[in-house]
Amino acid sequence: MKTTTKAEKAHDTKVFRAAREISALIAELPSPVTDEQVLDVLQSHQCSKRVLCDAFWVMDNEPSRFANYQTWHPRLRSLRNNQNVGKRMFALFQ
């Protein structure tokens, strides 16, 4: 993400903070993990819909930027690809 203004930099800071926190919480879930549990983590995070959406995008497309991505990223992908629960995740961004 290229940052050019103070507002964009502030937004990016919120996005990366949210992504770090969410990815850590997903990684901490005890196995086996359900898509519902991962959705609960996203739903419980206190941030704007825009920040949540952008945090999801960064986590989904650039997972190696965050710790323990080998653990949490497959869980996030499973949720994203779930035809039922995944729809509820995408609804969080609306």
N, CA, C and O atoms as a GROMACS GRO file, in nm:
protein
  376
    1MET      N    1   0.084  -0.118   0.000
    1MET     CA    2   0.000   0.000   0.000
    1MET      C    3   0.089   0.125   0.000
    1MET      O    4   0.173   0.143   0.088
    2LYS      N    5   0.068   0.209  -0.099
    2LYS     CA    6   0.144   0.332  -0.105
    2LYS      C    7   0.070   0.439  -0.025
    2LYS      O    8  -0.049   0.460  -0.043
    3THR      N    9   0.143   0.505   0.063
    3THR     CA   10   0.083   0.606   0.148
    3THR      C   11   0.128   0.744   0.099
    3THR      O   12   0.247   0.768   0.081
    4THR      N   13   0.031   0.833   0.079
    4THR     CA   14   0.066   0.966   0.029
    4THR      C   15   0.018   1.079   0.119
    4THR      O   16   0.079   1.186   0.119
    5THR      N   17  -0.088   1.060   0.193
    5THR     CA   18  -0.138   1.167   0.280
    5THR      C   19  -0.139   1.120   0.425
    5THR      O   20  -0.125   1.002   0.454
    6LYS      N   21  -0.154   1.217   0.515
    6LYS     CA   22  -0.162   1.182   0.657
    6LYS      C   23  -0.282   1.093   0.686
    6LYS      O   24  -0.273   1.000   0.766
    7ALA      N   25  -0.394   1.121   0.620
    7ALA     CA   26  -0.514   1.039   0.641
    7ALA      C   27  -0.492   0.897   0.593
    7ALA      O   28  -0.535   0.802   0.658
    8GLU      N   29  -0.426   0.882   0.479
    8GLU     CA   30  -0.398   0.747   0.427
    8GLU      C   31  -0.300   0.674   0.518
    8GLU      O   32  -0.315   0.554   0.542
    9LYS      N   33  -0.201   0.746   0.568
    9LYS     CA   34  -0.105   0.683   0.659
    9LYS      C   35  -0.174   0.638   0.788
    9LYS      O   36  -0.147   0.529   0.838
   10ALA      N   37  -0.263   0.721   0.839
   10ALA     CA   38  -0.337   0.684   0.961
   10ALA      C   39  -0.424   0.562   0.935
   10ALA      O   40  -0.434   0.472   1.019
   11HIS      N   41  -0.488   0.559   0.818
   11HIS     CA   42  -0.571   0.443   0.782
   11HIS      C   43  -0.485   0.318   0.772
   11HIS      O   44  -0.522   0.213   0.826
   12ASP      N   45  -0.372   0.327   0.703
   12ASP     CA   46  -0.284   0.212   0.688
   12ASP      C   47  -0.236   0.161   0.824
   12ASP      O   48  -0.225   0.040   0.844
   13THR      N   49  -0.208   0.251   0.916
   13THR     CA   50  -0.166   0.212   1.051
   13THR      C   51  -0.276   0.131   1.118
   13THR      O   52  -0.249   0.029   1.182
   14LYS      N   53  -0.400   0.177   1.106
   14LYS     CA   54  -0.513   0.104   1.164
   14LYS      C   55  -0.531  -0.032   1.098
   14LYS      O   56  -0.559  -0.131   1.166
   15VAL      N   57  -0.514  -0.037   0.967
   15VAL     CA   58  -0.530  -0.162   0.892
   15VAL      C   59  -0.427  -0.264   0.938
   15VAL      O   60  -0.462  -0.379   0.968
   16PHE      N   61  -0.301  -0.225   0.944
   16PHE     CA   62  -0.197  -0.321   0.981
   16PHE      C   63  -0.207  -0.361   1.127
   16PHE      O   64  -0.175  -0.475   1.162
   17ARG      N   65  -0.249  -0.271   1.213
   17ARG     CA   66  -0.271  -0.307   1.353
   17ARG      C   67  -0.384  -0.410   1.363
   17ARG      O   68  -0.370  -0.511   1.432
   18ALA      N   69  -0.493  -0.385   1.293
   18ALA     CA   70  -0.605  -0.480   1.294
   18ALA      C   71  -0.562  -0.615   1.238
   18ALA      O   72  -0.596  -0.719   1.294
   19ALA      N   73  -0.489  -0.614   1.129
   19ALA     CA   74  -0.444  -0.740   1.068
   19ALA      C   75  -0.353  -0.818   1.163
   19ALA      O   76  -0.366  -0.940   1.174
   20ARG      N   77  -0.263  -0.748   1.230
   20ARG     CA   78  -0.175  -0.816   1.328
   20ARG      C   79  -0.257  -0.878   1.440
   20ARG      O   80  -0.235  -0.993   1.478
   21GLU      N   81  -0.351  -0.802   1.494
   21GLU     CA   82  -0.432  -0.850   1.606
   21GLU      C   83  -0.522  -0.967   1.563
   21GLU      O   84  -0.530  -1.068   1.633
   22ILE      N   85  -0.588  -0.953   1.451
   22ILE     CA   86  -0.678  -1.058   1.403
   22ILE      C   87  -0.601  -1.185   1.370
   22ILE      O   88  -0.642  -1.294   1.410
   23SER      N   89  -0.490  -1.172   1.300
   23SER     CA   90  -0.412  -1.291   1.263
   23SER      C   91  -0.360  -1.362   1.388
   23SER      O   92  -0.358  -1.485   1.392
   24ALA      N   93  -0.319  -1.286   1.489
   24ALA     CA   94  -0.271  -1.348   1.613
   24ALA      C   95  -0.384  -1.424   1.683
   24ALA      O   96  -0.363  -1.534   1.734
   25LEU      N   97  -0.502  -1.365   1.686
   25LEU     CA   98  -0.616  -1.432   1.751
   25LEU      C   99  -0.657  -1.558   1.676
   25LEU      O  100  -0.690  -1.659   1.739
   26ILE      N  101  -0.654  -1.554   1.544
   26ILE     CA  102  -0.687  -1.673   1.466
   26ILE      C  103  -0.583  -1.782   1.491
   26ILE      O  104  -0.617  -1.899   1.504
   27ALA      N  105  -0.456  -1.743   1.497
   27ALA     CA  106  -0.349  -1.841   1.520
   27ALA      C  107  -0.361  -1.906   1.658
   27ALA      O  108  -0.324  -2.022   1.675
   28GLU      N  109  -0.414  -1.832   1.755
   28GLU     CA  110  -0.426  -1.884   1.892
   28GLU      C  111  -0.543  -1.980   1.911
   28GLU      O  112  -0.550  -2.049   2.013
   29LEU      N  113  -0.634  -1.987   1.815
   29LEU     CA  114  -0.748  -2.078   1.830
   29LEU      C  115  -0.699  -2.222   1.836
   29LEU      O  116  -0.616  -2.263   1.755
   30PRO      N  117  -0.750  -2.301   1.932
   30PRO     CA  118  -0.706  -2.440   1.943
   30PRO      C  119  -0.763  -2.524   1.828
   30PRO      O  120  -0.878  -2.507   1.788
   31SER      N  121  -0.681  -2.613   1.777
   31SER     CA  122  -0.724  -2.702   1.668
   31SER      C  123  -0.813  -2.811   1.724
   31SER      O  124  -0.795  -2.851   1.839
   32PRO      N  125  -0.908  -2.860   1.647
   32PRO     CA  126  -0.944  -2.816   1.512
   32PRO      C  127  -1.026  -2.688   1.518
   32PRO      O  128  -1.103  -2.666   1.612
   33VAL      N  129  -1.009  -2.604   1.417
   33VAL     CA  130  -1.076  -2.474   1.411
   33VAL      C  131  -1.187  -2.480   1.307
   33VAL      O  132  -1.169  -2.535   1.198
   34THR      N  133  -1.301  -2.424   1.342
   34THR     CA  134  -1.411  -2.417   1.246
   34THR      C  135  -1.411  -2.279   1.180
   34THR      O  136  -1.355  -2.183   1.233
   35ASP      N  137  -1.475  -2.271   1.065
   35ASP     CA  138  -1.489  -2.142   0.997
   35ASP      C  139  -1.571  -2.045   1.082
   35ASP      O  140  -1.547  -1.924   1.079
   36GLU      N  141  -1.665  -2.097   1.158
   36GLU     CA  142  -1.746  -2.014   1.249
   36GLU      C  143  -1.657  -1.945   1.353
   36GLU      O  144  -1.678  -1.828   1.386
   37GLN      N  145  -1.558  -2.018   1.405
   37GLN     CA  146  -1.469  -1.960   1.506
   37GLN      C  147  -1.386  -1.846   1.445
   37GLN      O  148  -1.366  -1.743   1.509
   38VAL      N  149  -1.340  -1.866   1.324
   38VAL     CA  150  -1.262  -1.762   1.257
   38VAL      C  151  -1.351  -1.641   1.230
   38VAL      O  152  -1.309  -1.527   1.248
   39LEU      N  153  -1.474  -1.665   1.188
   39LEU     CA  154  -1.569  -1.556   1.166
   39LEU      C  155  -1.594  -1.480   1.296
   39LEU      O  156  -1.603  -1.358   1.295
   40ASP      N  157  -1.605  -1.552   1.407
   40ASP     CA  158  -1.625  -1.487   1.537
   40ASP      C  159  -1.511  -1.391   1.569
   40ASP      O  160  -1.534  -1.283   1.623
   41VAL      N  161  -1.388  -1.429   1.536
   41VAL     CA  162  -1.273  -1.341   1.559
   41VAL      C  163  -1.290  -1.212   1.479
   41VAL      O  164  -1.272  -1.102   1.532
   42LEU      N  165  -1.325  -1.225   1.352
   42LEU     CA  166  -1.344  -1.106   1.268
   42LEU      C  167  -1.459  -1.020   1.319
   42LEU      O  168  -1.448  -0.897   1.325
   43GLN      N  169  -1.570  -1.083   1.355
   43GLN     CA  170  -1.688  -1.009   1.403
   43GLN      C  171  -1.660  -0.935   1.533
   43GLN      O  172  -1.715  -0.827   1.555
   44SER      N  173  -1.577  -0.990   1.616
   44SER     CA  174  -1.553  -0.931   1.748
   44SER      C  175  -1.449  -0.820   1.745
   44SER      O  176  -1.433  -0.749   1.845
   45HIS      N  177  -1.379  -0.804   1.634
   45HIS     CA  178  -1.276  -0.701   1.628
   45HIS      C  179  -1.340  -0.562   1.618
   45HIS      O  180  -1.428  -0.539   1.536
   46GLN      N  181  -1.294  -0.473   1.703
   46GLN     CA  182  -1.350  -0.338   1.709
   46GLN      C  183  -1.277  -0.245   1.612
   46GLN      O  184  -1.171  -0.191   1.645
   47CYS      N  185  -1.334  -0.228   1.495
   47CYS     CA  186  -1.280  -0.135   1.396
   47CYS      C  187  -1.388  -0.107   1.293
   47CYS      O  188  -1.493  -0.172   1.292
   48SER      N  189  -1.363  -0.011   1.207
   48SER     CA  190  -1.461   0.023   1.104
   48SER      C  191  -1.468  -0.088   0.999
   48SER      O  192  -1.378  -0.170   0.987
   49LYS      N  193  -1.577  -0.088   0.923
   49LYS     CA  194  -1.592  -0.187   0.816
   49LYS      C  195  -1.481  -0.172   0.713
   49LYS      O  196  -1.431  -0.272   0.661
   50ARG      N  197  -1.444  -0.049   0.684
   50ARG     CA  198  -1.338  -0.025   0.584
   50ARG      C  199  -1.204  -0.080   0.633
   50ARG      O  200  -1.132  -0.145   0.557
   51VAL      N  201  -1.171  -0.055   0.759
   51VAL     CA  202  -1.046  -0.108   0.815
   51VAL      C  203  -1.049  -0.260   0.815
   51VAL      O  204  -0.950  -0.324   0.778
   52LEU      N  205  -1.161  -0.318   0.855
   52LEU     CA  206  -1.173  -0.464   0.858
   52LEU      C  207  -1.157  -0.523   0.718
   52LEU      O  208  -1.087  -0.622   0.699
   53CYS      N  209  -1.220  -0.461   0.621
   53CYS     CA  210  -1.210  -0.507   0.482
   53CYS      C  211  -1.066  -0.500   0.433
   53CYS      O  212  -1.016  -0.595   0.373
   54ASP      N  213  -1.000  -0.388   0.457
   54ASP     CA  214  -0.862  -0.372   0.412
   54ASP      C  215  -0.767  -0.464   0.488
   54ASP      O  216  -0.671  -0.515   0.430
   55ALA      N  217  -0.794  -0.487   0.616
   55ALA     CA  218  -0.712  -0.581   0.693
   55ALA      C  219  -0.727  -0.722   0.637
   55ALA      O  220  -0.629  -0.795   0.624
   56PHE      N  221  -0.851  -0.760   0.604
   56PHE     CA  222  -0.872  -0.891   0.543
   56PHE      C  223  -0.794  -0.901   0.412
   56PHE      O  224  -0.728  -1.002   0.387
   57TRP      N  225  -0.800  -0.797   0.329
   57TRP     CA  226  -0.731  -0.800   0.200
   57TRP      C  227  -0.581  -0.821   0.219
   57TRP      O  228  -0.520  -0.904   0.151
   58VAL      N  229  -0.521  -0.747   0.311
   58VAL     CA  230  -0.377  -0.760   0.336
   58VAL      C  231  -0.345  -0.899   0.388
   58VAL      O  232  -0.247  -0.960   0.345
   59MET      N  233  -0.424  -0.949   0.481
   59MET     CA  234  -0.399  -1.082   0.536
   59MET      C  235  -0.414  -1.190   0.430
   59MET      O  236  -0.338  -1.286   0.427
   60ASP      N  237  -0.512  -1.174   0.343
   60ASP     CA  238  -0.538  -1.274   0.240
   60ASP      C  239  -0.433  -1.271   0.130
   60ASP      O  240  -0.394  -1.376   0.079
   61ASN      N  241  -0.385  -1.153   0.093
   61ASN     CA  242  -0.295  -1.139  -0.021
   61ASN      C  243  -0.148  -1.127   0.015
   61ASN      O  244  -0.062  -1.152  -0.069
   62GLU      N  245  -0.118  -1.088   0.138
   62GLU     CA  246   0.021  -1.072   0.181
   62GLU      C  247   0.042  -1.136   0.319
   62GLU      O  248   0.089  -1.069   0.411
   63PRO      N  249   0.008  -1.264   0.333
   63PRO     CA  250   0.010  -1.326   0.466
   63PRO      C  251   0.148  -1.329   0.532
   63PRO      O  252   0.157  -1.323   0.654
   64SER      N  253   0.253  -1.338   0.454
   64SER     CA  254   0.387  -1.350   0.513
   64SER      C  255   0.432  -1.223   0.584
   64SER      O  256   0.536  -1.222   0.649
   65ARG      N  257   0.355  -1.116   0.573
   65ARG     CA  258   0.387  -0.993   0.646
   65ARG      C  259   0.356  -1.007   0.795
   65ARG      O  260   0.396  -0.922   0.875
   66PHE      N  261   0.284  -1.113   0.832
   66PHE     CA  262   0.236  -1.128   0.969
   66PHE      C  263   0.284  -1.261   1.028
   66PHE      O  264   0.298  -1.361   0.958
   67ALA      N  265   0.310  -1.259   1.158
   67ALA     CA  266   0.364  -1.376   1.229
   67ALA      C  267   0.269  -1.496   1.219
   67ALA      O  268   0.147  -1.481   1.212
   68ASN      N  269   0.329  -1.613   1.220
   68ASN     CA  270   0.256  -1.741   1.223
   68ASN      C  271   0.158  -1.759   1.108
   68ASN      O  272   0.054  -1.823   1.124
   69TYR      N  273   0.191  -1.703   0.993
   69TYR     CA  274   0.096  -1.710   0.881
   69TYR      C  275   0.070  -1.853   0.835
   69TYR      O  276  -0.034  -1.880   0.775
   70GLN      N  277   0.163  -1.945   0.862
   70GLN     CA  278   0.140  -2.084   0.824
   70GLN      C  279   0.024  -2.144   0.903
   70GLN      O  280  -0.038  -2.240   0.859
   71THR      N  281  -0.004  -2.087   1.020
   71THR     CA  282  -0.114  -2.136   1.103
   71THR      C  283  -0.245  -2.065   1.071
   71THR      O  284  -0.346  -2.131   1.043
   72TRP      N  285  -0.246  -1.933   1.074
   72TRP     CA  286  -0.373  -1.861   1.060
   72TRP      C  287  -0.420  -1.846   0.916
   72TRP      O  288  -0.540  -1.841   0.892
   73HIS      N  289  -0.328  -1.839   0.819
   73HIS     CA  290  -0.370  -1.812   0.681
   73HIS      C  291  -0.458  -1.923   0.623
   73HIS      O  292  -0.558  -1.892   0.559
   74PRO      N  293  -0.424  -2.052   0.641
   74PRO     CA  294  -0.515  -2.156   0.591
   74PRO      C  295  -0.654  -2.148   0.656
   74PRO      O  296  -0.754  -2.180   0.591
   75ARG      N  297  -0.659  -2.107   0.780
   75ARG     CA  298  -0.788  -2.094   0.849
   75ARG      C  299  -0.870  -1.980   0.787
   75ARG      O  300  -0.991  -1.992   0.769
   76LEU      N  301  -0.803  -1.870   0.757
   76LEU     CA  302  -0.871  -1.757   0.693
   76LEU      C  303  -0.919  -1.794   0.553
   76LEU      O  304  -1.030  -1.759   0.514
   77ARG      N  305  -0.835  -1.865   0.479
   77ARG     CA  306  -0.872  -1.908   0.344
   77ARG      C  307  -0.990  -2.004   0.347
   77ARG      O  308  -1.079  -1.997   0.262
   78SER      N  309  -0.992  -2.092   0.446
   78SER     CA  310  -1.104  -2.185   0.459
   78SER      C  311  -1.234  -2.108   0.478
   78SER      O  312  -1.336  -2.140   0.416
   79LEU      N  313  -1.231  -2.007   0.564
   79LEU     CA  314  -1.349  -1.924   0.585
   79LEU      C  315  -1.387  -1.853   0.456
   79LEU      O  316  -1.504  -1.854   0.416
   80ARG      N  317  -1.291  -1.793   0.391
   80ARG     CA  318  -1.318  -1.719   0.267
   80ARG      C  319  -1.383  -1.807   0.162
   80ARG      O  320  -1.471  -1.763   0.089
   81ASN      N  321  -1.339  -1.932   0.153
   81ASN     CA  322  -1.387  -2.023   0.050
   81ASN      C  323  -1.515  -2.098   0.088
   81ASN      O  324  -1.572  -2.168   0.004
   82ASN      N  325  -1.560  -2.084   0.212
   82ASN     CA  326  -1.681  -2.152   0.257
   82ASN      C  327  -1.803  -2.079   0.198
   82ASN      O  328  -1.823  -1.960   0.222
   83GLN      N  329  -1.882  -2.152   0.121
   83GLN     CA  330  -1.993  -2.088   0.050
   83GLN      C  331  -2.100  -2.033   0.143
   83GLN      O  332  -2.172  -1.940   0.105
   84ASN      N  333  -2.113  -2.086   0.261
   84ASN     CA  334  -2.215  -2.039   0.355
   84ASN      C  335  -2.159  -1.938   0.454
   84ASN      O  336  -2.205  -1.824   0.461
   85VAL      N  337  -2.060  -1.979   0.530
   85VAL     CA  338  -2.004  -1.892   0.634
   85VAL      C  339  -1.925  -1.778   0.570
   85VAL      O  340  -1.923  -1.667   0.623
   86GLY      N  341  -1.860  -1.805   0.459
   86GLY     CA  342  -1.782  -1.701   0.391
   86GLY      C  343  -1.868  -1.583   0.348
   86GLY      O  344  -1.823  -1.469   0.352
   87LYS      N  345  -1.990  -1.610   0.307
   87LYS     CA  346  -2.081  -1.501   0.269
   87LYS      C  347  -2.106  -1.408   0.387
   87LYS      O  348  -2.116  -1.286   0.370
   88ARG      N  349  -2.116  -1.465   0.505
   88ARG     CA  350  -2.138  -1.384   0.624
   88ARG      C  351  -2.016  -1.298   0.655
   88ARG      O  352  -2.028  -1.186   0.704
   89MET      N  353  -1.896  -1.353   0.625
   89MET     CA  354  -1.775  -1.273   0.645
   89MET      C  355  -1.776  -1.153   0.552
   89MET      O  356  -1.752  -1.040   0.595
   90PHE      N  357  -1.803  -1.176   0.423
   90PHE     CA  358  -1.803  -1.066   0.328
   90PHE      C  359  -1.911  -0.964   0.360
   90PHE      O  360  -1.896  -0.846   0.327
   91ALA      N  361  -2.020  -1.006   0.422
   91ALA     CA  362  -2.126  -0.913   0.462
   91ALA      C  363  -2.077  -0.815   0.569
   91ALA      O  364  -2.132  -0.706   0.582
   92LEU      N  365  -1.974  -0.854   0.645
   92LEU     CA  366  -1.918  -0.764   0.746
   92LEU      C  367  -1.860  -0.637   0.683
   92LEU      O  368  -1.852  -0.533   0.749
   93PHE      N  369  -1.821  -0.646   0.558
   93PHE     CA  370  -1.755  -0.533   0.491
   93PHE      C  371  -1.855  -0.438   0.425
   93PHE      O  372  -1.815  -0.333   0.375
   94GLN      N  373  -1.982  -0.474   0.424
   94GLN     CA  374  -2.084  -0.394   0.355
   94GLN      C  375  -2.131  -0.278   0.440
   94GLN      O  376  -2.216  -0.200   0.397
   0.00000   0.00000   0.00000
